[in-house]
Amino acid sequence: MAFFMNKILLITRPKHDITVHYLFYWAKQIIELAKSKSISVLDLKEKRANRREVSSMLQKKEPLLVFFNGHGDNNCVKGHDNETLLAVGENEQLLISKIVYSLSCRSGKDLGPKSIQSGALGYLGYDDDFIFFIEDDKISSPLEDKTAKLFLEASNQVMISLIKGHTIKESYERSKNIFRENVLRLATSESQDSYLIQFLIWDMQHQVCLGEENVHF
């Protein structure tokens, strides 16, 4: 198992629409946990989640762990106002020697594998759309949204586990376990939210773990 000394986390948190608004607030617990572990956090939030700043921080600060929150597609991850931050064939080499978790749609399909080929240590993400549901009356207080929690609690477990020192494979499995627990909870209750089960299973099945499985943060 490999261990590293540069305990620096780079996180992007755009906030320009409802989807990333939720991710912005749910990522706060990751920042707080990291700081409690004496990890340096480079928090590129809102307008700072842009290509220029991300590229600069990746090269100058050399964070070992990178957490992207935002939209994406097969070939890229996006930041503020959907500006492309990293894209296949353009700058995936910026992820050399880094562990990446991308909470975005589809980037685990092509960008993930290409990043590993270019020298990234690990890439966790989703090879199709990441789907979650929200409660309309909780948009102003995303952390109180119990429906969104079913999805974002499970997805955030990847980062929680990495920060606590688990391998990328263990972090991946722990996240999947939370998805399974939430599916079971809905399946064994008489909740009207049982329709969410198919989407929790979807996210769980499309989460990917690429690279050196035993690497730690």
C-alpha positions as CSV (number, residue, x, y, z in Angstrom):
1,M,0.0,0.0,0.0
2,A,1.3,3.5,-0.9
3,F,1.2,6.4,1.5
4,F,1.9,10.1,0.6
5,M,3.0,13.1,2.6
6,N,1.4,16.1,0.7
7,K,-2.0,16.2,2.5
8,I,-3.6,18.7,0.2
9,L,-7.2,18.5,-1.0
10,L,-8.4,20.6,-4.0
11,I,-12.1,20.9,-4.3
12,T,-14.3,22.7,-6.9
13,R,-17.7,24.1,-5.9
14,P,-19.5,26.0,-8.5
15,K,-23.0,27.3,-7.6
16,H,-24.6,28.6,-10.7
17,D,-27.7,26.3,-10.9
18,I,-29.8,24.2,-8.5
19,T,-27.9,20.9,-9.1
20,V,-24.5,22.4,-8.3
21,H,-26.1,24.6,-5.6
22,Y,-26.8,21.3,-3.7
23,L,-23.4,19.9,-4.3
24,F,-21.8,23.2,-3.1
25,Y,-23.5,22.8,0.3
26,W,-23.1,19.0,0.7
27,A,-19.4,19.4,0.0
28,K,-19.0,21.5,3.1
29,Q,-18.9,18.5,5.4
30,I,-16.0,17.2,3.3
31,I,-14.1,20.4,3.8
32,E,-14.8,20.4,7.6
33,L,-13.7,16.8,7.9
34,A,-10.5,17.5,6.0
35,K,-9.6,20.5,8.1
36,S,-10.3,18.5,11.3
37,K,-7.6,16.0,10.0
38,S,-5.1,18.9,9.4
39,I,-5.5,18.5,5.7
40,S,-4.9,21.7,3.7
41,V,-7.9,22.6,1.6
42,L,-7.9,24.5,-1.6
43,D,-11.6,25.5,-1.9
44,L,-12.3,26.8,-5.4
45,K,-15.9,27.9,-5.0
46,E,-18.3,29.7,-7.2
47,K,-16.5,31.9,-9.8
48,R,-13.1,30.5,-8.6
49,A,-14.1,27.1,-10.0
50,N,-12.7,28.0,-13.4
51,R,-10.2,26.5,-15.7
52,R,-7.4,29.0,-15.1
53,E,-7.5,28.6,-11.3
54,V,-7.9,24.9,-11.3
55,S,-5.0,24.4,-13.7
56,S,-2.8,26.8,-11.7
57,M,-3.6,25.0,-8.4
58,L,-3.1,21.6,-9.8
59,Q,0.4,22.5,-11.0
60,K,1.6,24.9,-8.3
61,K,0.1,23.3,-5.1
62,E,0.3,19.7,-6.3
63,P,-2.7,18.4,-4.3
64,L,-2.8,14.7,-3.9
65,L,-6.6,14.5,-3.6
66,V,-9.0,16.3,-6.0
67,F,-12.8,16.5,-5.6
68,F,-14.7,17.9,-8.5
69,N,-18.3,18.9,-8.0
70,G,-20.2,20.0,-11.1
71,H,-21.6,19.0,-14.4
72,G,-19.7,16.8,-16.9
73,D,-19.9,14.5,-19.8
74,N,-17.9,11.5,-21.1
75,N,-14.8,13.6,-21.9
76,C,-14.8,16.4,-19.3
77,V,-15.6,17.9,-15.9
78,K,-17.0,21.4,-15.7
79,G,-17.0,24.3,-13.3
80,H,-18.5,27.7,-12.9
81,D,-21.1,28.4,-15.6
82,N,-20.2,25.0,-17.1
83,E,-16.7,26.1,-18.2
84,T,-14.7,23.0,-19.0
85,L,-12.0,22.4,-16.4
86,L,-10.4,19.2,-17.7
87,A,-11.0,17.4,-21.0
88,V,-9.7,14.4,-22.8
89,G,-6.9,15.4,-25.3
90,E,-6.5,18.8,-23.7
91,N,-5.2,18.7,-20.1
92,E,-5.9,15.4,-18.4
93,Q,-2.2,15.2,-17.7
94,L,-2.8,17.7,-14.9
95,L,-4.1,14.7,-12.9
96,I,-0.8,12.9,-12.9
97,S,0.0,11.4,-9.5
98,K,-3.4,12.4,-8.1
99,I,-6.4,10.7,-6.6
100,V,-9.6,12.1,-8.2
101,Y,-13.3,11.8,-7.2
102,S,-15.6,13.5,-9.7
103,L,-19.1,13.9,-8.6
104,S,-20.4,14.7,-12.0
105,C,-22.2,13.0,-14.8
106,R,-20.4,10.6,-17.2
107,S,-16.8,11.7,-16.7
108,G,-15.8,8.2,-15.5
109,K,-16.6,7.0,-19.0
110,D,-13.7,8.4,-21.0
111,L,-11.9,11.1,-18.9
112,G,-11.4,8.7,-16.0
113,P,-9.6,6.0,-18.1
114,K,-7.6,8.6,-20.0
115,S,-6.5,10.2,-16.8
116,I,-5.3,6.9,-15.5
117,Q,-3.4,6.3,-18.8
118,S,-1.8,9.7,-18.3
119,G,-0.6,8.9,-14.8
120,A,-3.4,9.6,-12.3
121,L,-3.2,7.3,-9.3
122,G,-6.9,6.8,-9.1
123,Y,-10.2,8.1,-10.6
124,L,-13.5,7.5,-8.9
125,G,-16.7,8.8,-10.6
126,Y,-19.6,7.8,-12.7
127,D,-19.7,6.4,-16.2
128,D,-23.2,7.6,-16.8
129,D,-25.5,10.3,-15.4
130,F,-25.4,10.8,-11.6
131,I,-29.0,11.3,-10.6
132,F,-30.5,12.7,-7.4
133,F,-33.8,14.1,-6.4
134,I,-34.6,17.1,-4.2
135,E,-37.5,18.5,-2.3
136,D,-38.7,21.8,-3.7
137,D,-39.2,23.4,-0.3
138,K,-35.6,22.6,0.7
139,I,-33.8,24.4,-2.1
140,S,-32.8,27.2,0.3
141,S,-31.5,24.7,2.9
142,P,-30.1,21.7,1.0
143,L,-28.6,20.0,4.0
144,E,-32.1,19.6,5.5
145,D,-33.3,17.8,2.3
146,K,-33.9,14.2,3.3
147,T,-34.5,13.1,-0.2
148,A,-31.3,14.5,-1.5
149,K,-29.5,13.0,1.5
150,L,-30.3,9.5,0.3
151,F,-28.1,10.1,-2.8
152,L,-25.5,12.7,-1.6
153,E,-24.8,10.9,1.7
154,A,-23.8,7.8,-0.3
155,S,-21.8,9.7,-2.9
156,N,-20.0,11.8,-0.3
157,Q,-18.9,8.6,1.5
158,V,-16.2,8.2,-1.2
159,M,-14.5,11.4,0.0
160,I,-15.2,10.7,3.7
161,S,-13.5,7.4,3.4
162,L,-10.5,8.7,1.5
163,I,-9.9,11.4,4.0
164,K,-10.0,8.9,6.8
165,G,-7.2,7.0,5.1
166,H,-9.0,4.1,3.3
167,T,-7.9,2.9,-0.1
168,I,-9.7,4.0,-3.2
169,K,-11.2,0.5,-3.5
170,E,-12.4,0.6,0.1
171,S,-13.8,4.1,-0.3
172,Y,-15.7,2.9,-3.4
173,E,-17.1,-0.1,-1.6
174,R,-18.1,2.0,1.4
175,S,-20.0,4.4,-0.8
176,K,-21.8,1.5,-2.5
177,N,-22.7,0.1,0.9
178,I,-24.5,3.3,1.8
179,F,-26.4,3.2,-1.5
180,R,-27.4,-0.4,-0.6
181,E,-28.5,0.5,2.9
182,N,-30.6,3.3,1.6
183,V,-32.2,1.0,-1.0
184,L,-33.0,-1.6,1.7
185,R,-34.4,1.1,4.0
186,L,-36.8,2.2,1.3
187,A,-37.6,-1.3,0.2
188,T,-38.6,-2.5,3.7
189,S,-40.7,0.6,4.5
190,E,-44.1,1.7,3.3
191,S,-42.6,5.0,2.2
192,Q,-44.1,6.7,-0.8
193,D,-40.5,7.3,-1.8
194,S,-40.0,3.7,-3.0
195,Y,-39.8,5.1,-6.6
196,L,-36.3,6.4,-5.7
197,I,-34.9,2.9,-5.4
198,Q,-34.3,2.5,-9.1
199,F,-32.3,5.7,-9.2
200,L,-30.2,4.8,-6.1
201,I,-29.4,1.5,-7.8
202,W,-28.6,3.3,-11.0
203,D,-26.0,5.6,-9.3
204,M,-24.5,2.7,-7.4
205,Q,-24.2,0.6,-10.6
206,H,-22.6,3.4,-12.5
207,Q,-20.0,4.4,-9.9
208,V,-16.5,3.4,-11.1
209,C,-13.2,3.0,-9.4
210,L,-10.2,3.1,-11.7
211,G,-6.5,3.0,-11.1
212,E,-4.3,1.6,-8.3
213,E,-6.9,0.2,-6.0
214,N,-4.7,0.1,-2.9
215,V,-3.5,3.7,-3.0
216,H,-4.3,5.9,0.0
217,F,-4.6,9.6,0.5
